[in-house]
């Protein structure tokens, strides 16, 4: 079974911010390569979405995986859908941002 992968507006914004950060620090080509690789990695969750670490302590159903040790990808899996909730680069505090206050 293949899952559909969707990016939340927040995750899309975080990718754009990451692109601009890398483009400024390195180059637009490097930024495009890195952010496109993150998107491809996220899209690969369609075939094996249960990877990563389950973090129910932060938010029910939340999973965390890493891309190249520098980027944390937060997502959840529901029926046939993988939702990319957030993309956090270089030690950003994702736990506080994602904590379910309900």
N, C-alpha and C positions, 0 to 999 in steps of 0.2 A: 504494500500500500504506500502510495506517495502522499505526502502532506503538502498543503499549500503554505507558503511562507509569506507573511505580510510584515511590513515595517510600520511601527507606530509613527505618528507625526514627530514625536520626541526623538525617536531613533533616527529619523531622516534628518532632523535638525542637528543632532549630535554628529552625524556623518559629515554634514556640510561644515560644521565648526572644525572638525578634525581635518578635513580637506584644507581649509584655510590656514589652520595652524601649521600643517606640514608644508604647504605651499610657501608659506612665509619663511619657515625655518630651513627648508631644503629647496624644493622646486615644485612647480605645478605638476610636472610629469611624475615625480616621486609620489606626490600627494594622490594623484589619480590612480596610480598603480596600487598604492596601499589601500585606499578606500574601496576600490573595485575588488580587491582581494578579500576584504572584509565582507562585502556584499555577496561574493561568490561563496565564501565560507558559510555565511548565514543561509544562503539558498541551499547549500548541501545538507542542511538539517531536514530537508524534505524527505530524505530516504532513511535517516536514523535520528529522529528527533529526541530520543530519550538519553542522548549523551549529555555530558556536563554533570554538574553537581546540583542535586535538588536542595533548594534553600527555603523550605517551608517556614523556617525561623524568621525570615525577612517578610515573606508574603506567600500565601498558599499557592502551590503549583509553580513557583518561580524556579527556573533553572539558570545556572551560570556556567559559561564556558569561556575559554580564553583563546585569543588569536595572537600568536607569536609572543606570548607572555606579557605583552604591553597593553593589550586591549581586552577588556571584559565585555562579554556579550550576555545580556540578560534577556531571557525569553520564557514563554510558557507554551505548553502544548495542550490543545483542546480538540477532542474528536479528530478531525482531519486537518487542523490548522496549527501552524507554528507562528506565534506572534513575537516578533522582535520588539522588546519593550524599551531597551536602552543599549547604547554603545558607549563605554567609558574607557578613556584612554589614559595611560600613564599614571595609575594610582588614584584616579578620582574616586571619591567616596560614594560608591554606588549603593551601599547598604542604607545610608540615610535617605537618599533620593527615592529608593524603591520601597522603603518600609511601608507596610500596609497599616494605616492608622485606624482602620475600621474595627 
